[in-house]
Structure formats: C-alpha cells, structure tokens
Amino acid sequence: MKSSARTAALVAGAVVVLVAPVAALKAWSEPADPRISVGAAAPATLLPGDVRDASGRMIANAVWTGLVSYDPKTGAPANAAAASVTSPDRRVWTVRLRPGATFQDGSPVTSRSFTGAWTAVLRERWAGSRLFTEVARVKGARAGEDGVPGLKVKDDRTFEVTLDRPLNGFPALLGDPAFFPMPESVLASRDWASYGRTPVGNGLFQVRSRSAREIVLRRRSGEGRSVVVRAMPDAKRQYAAAGAGELDVATLVPPDRHESMEADFGDRHLAVPGRDVTYLAFPARVERLSSPTVRTALSMAIDRSAVTEGPLGHQYSPADSLVAPGIRPGHRDGQCRLCVHDSKAAVAALADAGGLEGPLNLWYEAGRGDDAWVKAVAHGLGEELKLDARPHPVADLRAAVDSHEVDGPFVVHTTAAYPAPAAALAPLLDAGTGFDDEYASGLLTEAERAATPEEGVIPARLAESALLRDMPAMPLWSRHDHLVWSERARGVTADAFTGLRLDRLTARD
C-alpha cells in the first residue's frame, strides 16, 4: 500500500473510533422529551362549535375557557370565563364576563365573542347547533339562520340570553364547546377552514403546531410543560407505548387488555364513567308490546354483562339506571332492578303476559356500529324466551319511527347535554315511542324549572321511577372511557363532560 493511502486509512479509522464515543456521549447527555405525550384518535375538527368526538372535546377544553367548567369529582359547574350567570325566572339569563380576559392573539374577550360565536354555530349548522335549538331552546334560534332574537349584547362584558321556557340547567350547559367564544377577526372573516386548522382560543393552552401526526399545545403562560397529542387511533399501539414509557397517557385500551390493566399498570389506570346510554325503546302503538310486563320480561332476559364483555369489548358498563353514571349530580346506582339478568323471572313474566307470538324485529340504524350487539341480543332473546327475534337494520331509523313503520323494539342512543338527571331523562320523551304520561313529563318539567338544579333532583328521580315502572325504553349500557399512563405521568384526571384534563397533567423529571 502506498504511503498516502495508508495514511488516509489510518485517519479514517481514527475518525470512526472518535465518532462512536462522541455520538454515544451526545445521546446519553441529551435530555428526554420534556413534553407530556397523549395518545388519541385524530379529532375531526377543532372548531369548537362543531366538535363531535372525544379528542376534539379534550383539546377544545384546553385551548378555550368556557363560561363555566366542571368539577371532575362532583360534576358540578363552576364559573370560569363568566363572573356570574344569573336569572330571576330561569328563562331570561344575564351573563357577566370576568374583566381583562383576552384571546391568545391579544384581542379582548367580549360579549360579542360569545354571542357572535353562538350565532355562527347556528348559521353554519355545526354539530353544536342542536344544543341551542333543542336543549337550551334559545328564543328564535334556528339552524341555518343569521340572527338569534334571544341573544342581546348589553355591553362589552354583559349579554342576555332568553329561552323559550325556564331551564335551571342552562348555566351547566355553558361548559360545552358549542358555547365557547371566538375572536372578532374570525367572526368577521368567516374563514372557518383556516381557523379550524390553528384555532385561537382564550384558554390555558394554545395550538403551537398541527400536523397529521400530532398537535402540539403550549401553555399560554410559557411556564410548565407543553402537551403533544399524538394521532394514535390504534388502542393496542397506545397501550403498548404507555407500558413501555414511550407515551405518557393512553386514552384507549384494547378489549383483550381490559382484565390485565391492574397487572400491567398497577394503580396507573382509570375508568371514566360516561354520559350516554343505549336503550331499546318500544313504540306505544304496537299493542302486543304495550304491556309493561312484556317489556320487563324482555329486559330481564338480556344478559347485559355478557354483551358488554363480548361484542362491546369491555368499553361499556351494564346499565342499572336510566341515567348514565357520568351524571354525578343526582345519579343513583341500582335503580333498574329489572335490568338484572334473571332467566326464570323473565320466562315467568312473559308467561303471565300471555306470551309473544310471531317475529320480533329489533330495529336499528345501519352503519352505526350496532350490528354485533344487536345480533347478540336477538340471539339471547331466542335462547332465553324462545322468541323469533330478528335484527332489522334500516338506513334512517328516525324516519322509520316517525312514519310508524317500526313494529318492534328500536335502538335509542342518548347523550346528556349537561350534568343533571333531567338532561339524561328528557331525551327519552322525544325518542319517538309515543309514550305520553302526564305524571312523568310533569315531573321532568318541574325538575327543569325548579329554583335550583339541586331542587330539581328529587322530581327527576321520581320521573325516573315512573319511567322504569312503565318502561317505554329499557336501558342497556353506558359507554365509559379508559386511561392508562406511564410511571412518568402525574395528575391524570378526567370526567364525562371534559374528557382527559390536559391542564392538570404533569410529569416527573
């Protein structure tokens, strides 16, 4: 080998020897990612008035501060952006904002920030519009129209909301993202696409960056850790990453790991009760299903635990009440004694009612993900009661109900709009069953119009008892969420209305 070639080889070898320990030293000395990482499915949108999934709700509650927020332990609302929400008659509400609040772009949060945003939700027909038209029933609120007679700005910090009827739960409803504010510049430009990509809110976090893979949220104060929400729709991947310490919090748990969460994570797991309930409802006009005895026989014949642990993959809890367990103010466990699986009692009850001849169609909406559990329920009714129960999917269930096409039990999904038992029960009266009981409906009206939400609990409970007696709809199960987290994560807190509280997350150094 020539002298020059030998020298080059020696130099190259020395460089390799030197580079390896330098690279190793650099990797060893670099600090770990200080951000807190959360796995979640990618949100459909970050427009607050159009939020329609758990990921969007979780992020929205970090980027915005609503008029009220919810206590994760009690579910009770507390003023946040609002200094006060008051009414002499529970129909005309005056909202007074806290002074000095600004959006993350420095512009002021004013009365118009709220009333203009609410008008946009209705005009654009976003997902939150039904909360104004069907739940709050703001005077003159119409989807698709630009203008709401029930909204009046008094000054920069005061506005008035008039409802069609008294509703003591109105302040509690204001924590929903549909009621979050938007800056004046966005309301003027109506450039919703741009705003939805990188929204500007008035909350503790601001969207630092967004890509298909992750959304980075930085604390507005500049102090504390940023949070990165990683798009990880696969539950197995989230679970494994949290177990390996590669992800701080997983918001999904695969069905086959449900029983091993404690073994895998110790006390680093949490089940979050939900606010929705799935029911089988009965059309009142179908005479052979009109007897409460027939309905209770069907209810007792359904093995709810078997279905929630089987086709529903441990993501739901068997119902024991008409009210979802996530509705903590006023919820009572064990109210539906006829929801307990009891084959002998079910057979005896059906015999007492004279039996049930002919096919029993179980109506549900196709494409909604109900196929597996409806088939399981139909099979169970066949095994338990020897009924010819048949799954019957349709493209538009509500249209079939309204046109009186439905001739058997039909699936109803409800979600309480705010944390109160009346909010969970009221949708049952509008489910299309034709159930008309002045006693139960009168109690619900009394619950909604009571002087305080607390005073509305007793009439709501009496209404629940009346509805369980006649059972126009039998509760089946309620969805719950699961969280598991790494040894590094701290402050994992969640509730049915906010989801994972990103503002409370911390991490061990």
Disulfide bonds with the S-S distance in Angstrom:
Cys336-Cys339 2.05
